[in-house]
């Protein structure tokens, strides 16, 4: 049985100080420290896994972000650590995202199979 399944449901809302999703950053640090960690992106967070996103030109309250988020790079970095990254197939379809749009290494899982995925892990963290 695998260790932790970190479920990320809420997508990045943008801040002036942060260019990352905090949970993806924490997940990466935990994985690098040896944690047995998998990530499930669901709901609006499935957008994280779309390859080649460009958020340049992002402006919050009249302030341009000089270093825009590159969350797809964070997802790629997680897969490169060996952390399994899953996305819910139906959540992709609801947003018009095809499997071909995803970063390499990201795996789709049907909503009907989520209980099985949860059962394969010792702990579920939901963000």
Secondary structure, 3 states (H helix, E strand, C coil): CEEEEEEECCCCCCCCCCCCCHHHHHHHHHHHCCCCEEEEECHHHHHHHECCCCCCCCEECCEECCCCCCHHHHHHHHHHCCCCEEEEHHHHHHCCCCHHHECCCEEEECHHHHHHHHHCEEEEEEC
